[in-house]
Amino acid sequence: MKEPAADGGSGMTAQGEGRQALPFFGVLAAVASLAVAVVFPLIKPLAWSVLLSFSVYPLFMKMREGPFRRRSDGFSAAAATGMIVLFAVLPCIFAVVMALREGVRLHGFVLEVLAAMESTGEGALATLLPEWLVEHIRPWMVRYPAIRGWVRETAARGAVEAVSAAGDAVLFLYYVSIITVSCFFLLRDGRYIVSYLREIVPLPPDQAAGFFDRGKRTLQAVVYGVLLTSLVQGAAGGLGWLISGLPNPVLFGALMAFFALIPFLGTAFVWLPGSAYLLAVSDWTGGLILLGWGVLVVGTIGRVLKALFISGGGKIHFFVVFVGIVGGLAAWGILGLFVGPPVMSLFLFLLENYRIMRKTRNLQQAAHAGADMVSSDAGAYDQKN
């Protein structure tokens, strides 16, 4: 009589614990929704902070174990954050300012040509385009005045975009301040944050370790392979643009760095039209220099660095990287170039673990079924004998 009572008591205890857990999870869900509402406006600068902190974390550890080993972790975190500001944030600000300035200068030049077209006709296009191309365009401009109006409206729209881009610079500086502060705390307390996340991830310890290791290797491959490769290619492409004699090398170098991030486009999307333009205006030397520079120097840099970082470091299938980069770019903009591949890689990791668990469970069920069949056959044999 006591055993059923014990079982009933344990059942009532489990039910009581379940009732007590319901209010807790309700409060947790409510507070979590409020926390998401607070953090969501800062999700992009915080994500950039994670990427930058992850990039310089090896340097932070060397500082912590080297020159600042007798001081607190704050000194190493402050020094590493200063490196981020010096070598990442400030160059980005300088590149944005220079690109905006050269873009405004180029836009002003186009407006001057359009203004000259009002008084001198389509001949002013000769300052922008080769003479033979102007001869082909002039009849279309005369026959269809709407084309001239469309060009003028496009230039005016570009002026509005330039003004809005200057306004966005204030928001960019606000994000820079958030990134700087966040990087300091992520570097100083990053290992505690990762340890805490390991404990709350709803995975077995071995799978949790593999999950974080997979994310780390993928992020390393993407950050070092994609970002550094694109920056080096952009710098090399801008140098080739300058050597060939074309104007605005900083602007077009930044464009090459951007297109280097996009698969199947690359820097050739910029330097190839530039080379074609130089050849079209009979500048054979500049055109051939830019063409050879793009193929031999910029292209070789991209192949060597990507093979070094992505294939050797992360061992990620190219198709996964491609889908992550293109899909991430469409979903989250520039940030998606770095977030997309780790998300895809971790998703495939979880799918693989689910496949293994499902396969193991099926094998265990088959083994139990076989054992039951053997025991039943043995029982039947014993009854016969």
N, C-alpha and C positions, 0 to 999 in steps of 0.2 A: 504493500500500500504506500510505502514511502517513495518508491522510485517514480511512479506517475506524478506524485506531488512535486518531486524535484524537477521532473521534466516540465511540468506546467509552470513552475516558478521561473525556470530559465526562459521559457517562452514569453512569460509576462515581462521579465526583465528586458528581453530583446525588444518587445513592443514598446516598453517605456523609453528605452534609449532611442528608438526610432522616432517617437513623438517628440522627444527633446531635441533631436537633430533637425527636425523640420523648421522650427523657428530660427535656429542658427543659420541654416542655409538660406532662409528667406531674408534675414538681415544681411547676410553676406552678399546675396544677389543685389539687394537694394544699394548697399554701399559700393559694390563693384561697379554698378551702372553709373553712380555719381562720380566715381574715380575715373571711369572711361570718359565721361563728359568733360572732366577737368583736363585730362591728358590729351584728348583727341586734337585740340587746336595746335598742340606742340609736337604732334607725332612725327612730322617731317624733320624738324631740327633735331629731335631726340634720336631719330634713326640715323641721321648724318653723324651725330655725336658717337653713336655706337660704332659706326664704320670707321671713323677717324681714330677713336680710342683703340679699337681692335688693331688698326694698322700700326700704331706706335707702341702697343703694349710690350712687344719684345724689347724695345728701347727703354721703356719704363722699368722693366725687370732688371736690365743691365745697370741702370742708374741706381736702382734700389740695392743691388748686390755689390755695386762698385763704389763710386765716389760718395754716395749718400747713405751708405749702409749704417752709419752711426747716427743718422738722423731719422726723423719720422718719415712715414710714407708720403706725407704731404709735400715734402721738398722734392722728391722724385716726381710726384704727380704734377707739381707746378712746373718743373723743368720740362717734362714731356709735353704738357699743355702749351708751354711757350714754344716748343718746337712745332707743334701743330699750327699755332698762330703764325709763326714765322715762315714756315715752308709750305703750308696748305692754305690757310685763310687769307693771309695778305697777298700771295700771288693770285688767288682767285679774285680778290677785290681789284687788284691791279689789272688783271686780264679783262674783267668786266668793264672797268672804266675805260681802258684803251679800246676795247671792242666797241663800246657805245660811242666813244669819241670819233673813231674812224668810221663807224656806221653813219653818224650824223654828218661827217665830212663828205662821205660818198653820197649820201642823200642830198646834201646841198649842191653837189656837183651835178647830180641828175636834174635837180630843179633849175639850175642855171641853163642846162641844155634845153629843157622844156620851155623856159622863158625865151631862149634864143629862137626856138622853133616858131614862136608866135610872130616874131618879126622877120626872120630870115628864111623861114620854111624848114623843110625836112633836112636841109643841108647841114644843120647843126648836129645831126646824128653822127656825122663823120668824126666828131670828137670822141664818140663812144664806141662806134662800130667801124669795121673796115669799109673802105669805099665801095668795094664790089657788093658787099651786103647791103649797104645803103641804097645802091642802085636797084636792088631787087625789092627793097622795102618801100621806096618812094612811091611807086605806082599804087601800091595797096593803101598807103596813107592818104593819097589824093582821092582814090576811088571810094574808100570807106572812112569818112571822118570819125566814125564812132571808135575806131582803133586809137586815134589820137586822144579822144576823150577818155578812153579806158586807161591809157598810159598816164594821163594827168591825174585821174582819180586814184590810181594805184600809188602814185607818188605822194598825193595828199594823205592817203591812208597811212603810208609809211611814216609821215611826219607825226601823225597822231600816235602811232605805235611807239615812236621814239620818245615822245613826251611821257606816255604811260610807263615805258621802261625806266625812265629816270625816276618816276614816282615809286616804282617797285624797288629801287635801290635803298630806300628808307626801310622797307620791310626786310630786305636782305641784311642790312646792318643789325636789325633787331634779332633776326635769326642767328647772326654771327655771335652776338652776345650770349644767347641761350646755348649755342654749341660750345662756346668757350667754357662756360661754367659747368655744363654737363660733362664735358670731357675730363675736367679735373676730378670730379667725384667718381666717374666711371673708372678712371685709371686707379685712383686711390683705393676704392672699395670694390673693384670689379670681381676679384676672386671670391669675395664674400657673397656677391650677388649671384654669381654662377653656382656656388655651392648651395645656396638657398633654392635656386631654381631646380637643381638636381634632386633635391629632397621632395619638392612638391610636384614634379612631373609624374603623372600617373602611369609609370612604366616600371618594370622590374629593374633592379640595379644594373645588371649587365646591359640591358637594352637602353637604359637611360645614358649610360656611359658611351655606348655606341652612337646614340642619337646626338649627343653633344660633340663627340669627336667628328662625326660626319658633317655637322654644321660648321665646325671650326675649319676643317680641311676645305670645304666648299667655299667658305667665305674668304679664306686665304687665297685660294686659287683665283677667285673672281677679283678681289681687291688688288692683289699684286699683279695678276695676269692681265686683266682688262684695263684697269685704271692707269697703272703705270705705263703699259704699252701704248695706250691712246695718248697720254701726255707726251711721251717721248716721240711718237709719230707726229703729233701736232707740232712740236718744236722743230723736228727735222724738216717737216713739210713747209713750215713758215720760213725756215732758213733757205730752202730751195726756191721758194717763191721770191724771196728777196734777191737771191743770186741771179735769177732769171730776168730781173728787172721789172717785175710787176709791182703795182702799188699795194698799200695796205697789207703788209705781210702778217701783222699781228692778228688782224681780223680773220684772214683766211687760214692762218695757222690754228686759230681757235676753232674755226669751222672744221678743219681736218681732224683735230682732236675729238670733236663731237661725233663726226661721221665714222671715226675709227671705232667707236663704241658699238656701231650698228652692223650686224653681220650682213655680208653680201653687198654692202655699199662701200664702206671703208674710205680711206683718204683719197682714193682715185676719183670719188664723186666730186672732189674739188680741184685737184691738180690736173686731172685729165682735161676738163674744159679750159683751164688756164693755158695748158700747153697747146690745145687746139686753137685758142685765140691768138697766141703768139705766132703759130704757123700760118694762120689766116692773114695776119698783117705782115707776112713775109719776114718776121723776125725768126729766122731759122735757128740761129745760135741759141737764143733764149728758149725757144720752144723745145728744141732737142735736149737742152740742159735740164729743163723742168721734167720732161718726159723720162729721161734716163735717171734723174734724181728720184722721181716718184717710184719707178720700177725697182731700181737697184738698191737705193738707200732706205726709203720709207717702207717699201714692201718687205725688204729683208728684215728690218727692225721688227716689224709686226710678226712675221713668221717665227723668228728666233725667240723673241720674248714670250709670246703666247705658248710656244712649245715648251719653253723652260718652266713657266709658272703653272699653266693650267694642266697640261698633260702630265708633267712630272710631279707637280705638287698635290693636286686634288684628285687625279685619276678619275675625272668625270667624263662621261660620254658627251661628245660634241653636240649631239641632238638635244640633250638635256640642257646644256648651256645655251644653245640657240633658242629653244622654246622659252627658257627663263628670261633671257635678255630681251627678246622681242615682245613677249607677253608682259613682262614687267615694265618695259618702256611704254606700252599702250595703257597699262593700268595705273602706274604711279609716276610716270615721267622719268627724269634722269635717275631718281632714286631707285626706280624699278630695275635699272640695269644691274644693280648690285644686290637687290633684295630678291629678284626673281629666281636666279639660279639656286641660291640656298633653299628657297621655299620648295622648288621642284625636287631638289635632291633629298630634302628631308621627307617630303611626301612619298617619294619612291622608297626611301628607307623604311618608313612605317608600313607601306604596302608589302615590302619584302618580309618584315617581321610578322605581319599578319599571315602571309602565305606559309611561313615556317611554322607558326603556332597552329594554323589550321591543319597542315600536313601532319604535325606531331599528334594532334588530337585524333585525327582519322586513324593513324597507325595504332594509337593506344586503344581506340574503340575496336579496331580489327583484332588486336591481340587479346582483349578481354572477351570478345565474341568467340575467338578460337579456343580460349581457355575454358569458357563455359561449355562449348561443344564437346571438348575432350572430357570434361568432368561428367557431362550427361551421358556420353557414350560409356565411360567407365562405370557409372552407376547402373546403366542398363545391363552391362556385361555381368556385374556382380549379382544382379537380380536373377539373371538366367542361370548362373552357377549356384 
